[in-house]
Amino acid sequence: MLFARVLGALKMLGQTELQDMIEKDNGAEATCHFCGKIYQASSDELAQLIVDLQAES
């Protein structure tokens, strides 16, 4: 459930930033400031966010 929120937050960055993360970092990492848990999104998950954004346009 929390990972879905992380993906939602990443999605708000937009297509350009997501593509940059895929190319430069091969994914993304986010740390929850409440519990300290680290969430990692793969490049495939970021690519799916881009597809979702394009479908919403």
N, C-alpha and C positions, 0 to 999 in steps of 0.2 A: 504494500500500500504506500509506504513512504517512498519507495523507488519510483512509483508512478508520479509522485509529486516532484521528485528530482527531475524526471524526464520532462514534466510540464514546465518547470523552471528553465531548463535548458532550451526548450522549444521557444521560449520567449526571446531568446537571443537572436533568432532569425537564421535564415538560410546561409547567409554569407559567413557568419561566425561559426555555425555548425560545420560547414564545409572546411573552414580553416582548422578547426579542432581535429577533423578527420585526417586532413593532410599533414598537419604538423605534429599532432599528439597521438594519433591513432586511437582516439577516444577522448573521454572526459572523466574527471573525478570531482566529486563534490563531498564536502564534509558537513554533517549536521551539527549545527552549533549548540543544539540542545543535548544530544546524547554522545556526540563525538564520533559517531559511526561514519565510515567512509564508504561512499557509493561510487561505483565505477560503471560508466556507460561505454560500451564497445563502439567501434566505428560503425558496425552494422546497425546498432540501435540509433546512433546519431543520423545515419543515412535514412532510416525509417522516419525519423522526425522531419527530415527535409521533405520526404514524400508526403507526409501528412500536411505539412505547411503548403505545399504546392496544390494539394487536393482542396484545401480550404480557400485558396485564392480564386 
